[in-house]
Amino acid sequence: QWVYNILEKKAEADRIVHENPDPSNGFVLVPDLKWNQNQLDDLYLIALVHRREIKSLRDLTAEHLPLLRNVLQEGKEAIVKRFGVPGSQLRIYLHYQPSYYHLHVHFTALGYDAPGSSVERAHLLADVIDNLAMDSMYYQKRALTFPLRADEPLFKKFQEAGKV
């Protein structure tokens, strides 16, 4: 609901850094709640796409390339314009498994070791775009590894199924 409230401007409308209102290829860029916006060393923003049917990396196909390219390009442009941080100094990625199932993209300062920015969980947006350009169904076919804490319900399900 938090995501939908932002997209519908019922909450945090004053925090929006950039918006592309296109219902298919648009998104809203907002500072992550983990970032206090007082310094750029730990810059952290989130792009929330307007499309509600895209839950995670697994849902993406080549049909979504215009959306993903918009997020990448316009997100970098908005961050350099507002904060003076060039795209070359950003880590731009998606989580798998995500913390919530509405497609969102993380923009963090390259030097900031943000939670979940490690290789086991983060998939660089530029790589996702390249993979989908090569094979529209890449993320439906690809085995994706991801870390789980021992106390997570999904980990328990894997244990019950004998997969751990």
C-alpha positions in Angstrom: 0.0 0.0 0.0 2.9 2.3 0.7 4.0 2.0 -2.9 0.5 2.7 -4.2 0.2 5.7 -1.9 3.3 7.2 -3.4 2.3 6.5 -7.0 -1.1 8.0 -6.4 0.5 11.0 -4.5 -1.5 10.2 -1.4 1.8 10.1 0.5 5.3 11.5 0.1 4.4 13.6 -2.9 6.7 16.4 -1.6 9.6 13.9 -1.7 9.4 13.0 -5.4 12.6 13.8 -7.2 11.4 12.9 -10.7 8.3 11.5 -12.3 7.5 10.2 -15.7 3.7 9.9 -15.7 3.4 7.5 -18.6 1.3 4.5 -17.4 3.3 2.0 -19.4 6.8 3.3 -19.3 6.8 5.8 -16.4 7.9 5.7 -12.8 8.4 7.9 -9.7 11.9 8.5 -8.2 11.9 9.1 -4.5 14.6 9.1 -1.8 14.7 5.8 0.1 13.7 6.1 3.8 17.2 4.8 4.7 18.8 8.0 3.3 18.5 11.2 5.4 19.5 13.3 2.3 22.1 15.3 4.3 25.1 13.9 2.5 25.8 12.2 -0.8 28.1 9.4 0.5 25.1 7.2 1.2 22.8 8.5 -1.6 19.9 6.1 -2.0 16.8 6.5 -4.2 14.1 4.2 -5.4 12.3 4.2 -8.7 8.8 2.8 -8.4 7.3 1.9 -11.8 3.6 2.8 -12.5 2.8 -0.6 -13.9 1.3 -2.7 -11.1 1.4 -6.1 -12.8 5.2 -6.3 -12.8 6.1 -7.8 -9.5 9.8 -8.7 -9.8 12.7 -9.4 -12.1 11.0 -12.7 -13.0 8.1 -10.9 -14.7 10.4 -8.9 -17.1 10.5 -9.6 -20.8 11.7 -7.6 -23.8 8.3 -5.8 -23.8 9.5 -4.0 -20.7 12.7 -2.6 -22.3 11.3 0.9 -23.0 10.3 1.1 -19.3 13.7 -0.1 -18.1 15.6 2.2 -20.4 13.5 5.1 -19.2 14.2 4.3 -15.5 17.9 4.0 -16.3 18.3 7.2 -18.4 15.8 9.5 -16.7 16.8 8.3 -13.2 20.5 9.1 -13.9 19.5 12.5 -15.4 17.3 13.4 -12.5 20.0 12.5 -9.9 22.7 14.5 -11.6 20.4 17.5 -12.0 19.2 17.4 -8.4 22.2 16.1 -6.5 25.1 16.6 -8.9 26.1 12.9 -8.8 26.8 11.5 -12.3 25.6 8.2 -13.6 29.1 6.8 -13.5 29.1 7.2 -9.7 25.8 5.3 -9.2 25.0 1.6 -8.7 21.6 1.0 -10.3 20.1 -2.4 -9.6 17.1 -4.6 -8.8 16.8 -7.1 -6.0 15.9 -10.8 -6.4 14.2 -11.7 -4.2 12.7 -8.3 -3.6 11.7 -7.0 -0.3 8.2 -6.1 -1.7 6.6 -7.3 -4.9 6.1 -4.2 -7.0 8.9 -3.6 -9.5 11.4 -1.0 -8.2 14.9 -0.1 -9.0 17.6 1.0 -6.5 19.9 4.0 -7.2 22.8 4.2 -4.7 26.1 6.0 -4.5 28.8 3.7 -5.9 30.9 4.0 -2.7 28.0 3.2 -0.4 27.7 -0.4 0.7 23.9 -0.5 0.8 22.1 -3.5 2.3 21.4 -5.9 -0.5 23.8 -4.3 -3.0 26.0 -7.4 -3.1 26.2 -9.7 -6.0 24.1 -12.4 -4.4 21.0 -10.2 -4.5 21.5 -7.2 -6.7 21.1 -7.4 -10.5 22.5 -4.3 -12.3 19.8 -2.7 -14.4 22.2 -2.3 -17.4 22.8 -6.0 -17.3 19.1 -6.8 -17.0 18.4 -4.6 -20.1 21.2 -6.4 -22.0 20.0 -9.8 -21.0 16.4 -9.0 -22.1 17.6 -7.5 -25.4 19.4 -10.9 -26.1 16.5 -13.1 -25.0 13.1 -11.8 -24.2 12.4 -14.7 -21.8 15.8 -14.6 -20.1 14.4 -14.1 -16.5 11.7 -16.8 -17.0 14.4 -19.4 -18.0 17.4 -18.4 -15.9 18.2 -20.0 -12.5 18.7 -17.2 -10.0 20.5 -17.7 -6.8 19.6 -15.5 -3.8 20.4 -15.5 -0.1 17.9 -16.2 2.6 18.2 -15.8 6.4 17.5 -18.9 8.4 14.4 -17.2 10.0 12.7 -16.3 6.7 9.5 -18.2 5.9 10.7 -18.9 2.4 13.8 -20.6 3.8 11.5 -22.8 5.9 9.5 -23.8 2.8 12.7 -24.8 1.1 13.6 -26.9 4.1 10.2 -28.6 4.2 10.6 -29.4 0.5 14.0 -30.9 1.1 15.7 -28.3 -1.1 18.2 -27.1 1.5 
